Amino acid sequence: MADDARELVGTWTVHFMRWTWEYTFTADGKVTWRDPLNNESGAGRWALMGSIVNLTWTDNPTEKETWNRPIRSGDQTGWCSASYGRKN
């Protein structure tokens, strides 16, 4: 888990329910999202916290989002709770 920050940096394709987004993580704790279908986007912050990565979004209806550690680029797990849905 020591290399999780390095593994996280870059662009990820994230699937949630019927949506697909692109998240881009930077080494300084910033994260952006973009919807490739309509080009909507937003920004937030990420932080390693024990056994999870906590994501917080600015002006976004996603209430809680976490990714489990260790980071796995091919099979990442986590959960999201938002006003429009919830998924583990």
Buried (B, 14 or more C-beta within 10 A) or exposed (E): EEEBBEBBBEEBEBEBEEEEBBBBBEEEEEBBBBEEEEEEEBEBEBEBEEEBBBBBBEEBEBEEBBBEBEBEEEEBEBBBEBEEEEEE
